[in-house]
Amino acid sequence: MALFTAPQEDPEALLEIAWECLENARVLSEKAERWVAASDAMISLGDIAMEGSQLEAAIADYQRALELRQKHLTDPNDRRIAEA
């Protein structure tokens, strides 16, 4: 028995579900002070915003991810900073 059935014919509904899951992951990661995980969620949220043509939101998500990584990763040459 499936706990969740996604509407397979509605891409917007799928993006909304993905956004909600990632937003929850971001919030939980920030509360647990898992900053790289939070920034990963922010990058994925930015990707979803881009998919939905919400460019301002995407830029804000990417910038926040970069800020988190620059602040919390000790090596300024860490590849994960470049990924943001």
C-alpha positions as CSV (number, residue, x, y, z in Angstrom):
1,M,0.0,0.0,0.0
2,A,1.5,3.4,-1.0
3,L,1.6,6.1,1.5
4,F,1.6,8.8,-1.1
5,T,0.3,8.9,-4.6
6,A,1.6,11.7,-6.8
7,P,-0.5,13.1,-9.6
8,Q,1.4,11.8,-12.6
9,E,-0.2,14.1,-15.1
10,D,0.3,17.4,-13.3
11,P,3.9,18.6,-13.4
12,E,3.1,21.7,-11.4
13,A,1.7,19.6,-8.6
14,L,4.8,17.5,-8.6
15,L,7.0,20.6,-8.4
16,E,4.9,21.9,-5.5
17,I,5.3,18.6,-3.6
18,A,9.1,18.6,-4.2
19,W,9.3,22.2,-3.0
20,E,7.4,21.3,0.2
21,C,9.7,18.4,0.9
22,L,12.8,20.4,0.3
23,E,11.6,23.3,2.3
24,N,11.0,20.9,5.2
25,A,14.5,19.5,4.7
26,R,16.0,23.0,4.8
27,V,14.2,24.0,8.0
28,L,15.1,20.8,9.8
29,S,18.7,21.0,8.6
30,E,19.0,24.6,9.9
31,K,17.5,23.7,13.2
32,A,20.0,20.9,13.5
33,E,22.8,23.2,12.4
34,R,23.6,21.0,9.5
35,W,24.6,23.9,7.3
36,V,25.8,22.0,4.2
37,A,22.6,19.9,4.2
38,A,20.6,23.1,4.5
39,S,22.6,24.6,1.6
40,D,22.0,21.5,-0.5
41,A,18.2,21.9,0.1
42,M,18.5,25.6,-0.9
43,I,20.2,24.7,-4.2
44,S,17.5,22.2,-5.0
45,L,14.9,24.8,-4.1
46,G,16.6,27.2,-6.5
47,D,16.5,24.5,-9.2
48,I,12.7,24.1,-8.7
49,A,12.2,27.9,-8.8
50,M,14.1,28.0,-12.1
51,E,11.9,25.2,-13.4
52,G,8.9,27.3,-12.6
53,S,10.4,30.4,-14.1
54,Q,10.6,32.1,-10.8
55,L,14.0,33.7,-11.4
56,E,14.1,36.1,-8.5
57,A,13.3,33.3,-6.0
58,A,15.9,31.0,-7.7
59,I,18.6,33.7,-7.3
60,A,17.7,34.3,-3.7
61,D,17.9,30.5,-3.0
62,Y,21.3,30.1,-4.7
63,Q,22.7,33.2,-2.9
64,R,21.6,31.9,0.5
65,A,23.2,28.5,-0.3
66,L,26.4,30.2,-1.2
67,E,26.4,32.4,1.9
68,L,25.8,29.3,4.1
69,R,28.7,27.4,2.5
70,Q,31.1,30.3,2.6
71,K,30.3,30.9,6.3
72,H,30.4,27.3,7.5
73,L,33.0,25.5,5.3
74,T,36.4,26.1,6.7
75,D,38.4,25.6,3.5
76,P,37.8,28.5,1.1
77,N,38.9,26.1,-1.8
78,D,36.2,23.5,-0.9
79,R,34.6,22.3,-4.1
80,R,31.1,22.5,-2.4
81,I,31.4,26.3,-2.4
82,A,31.9,26.4,-6.2
83,E,28.9,24.1,-6.6
84,A,26.7,26.8,-5.0
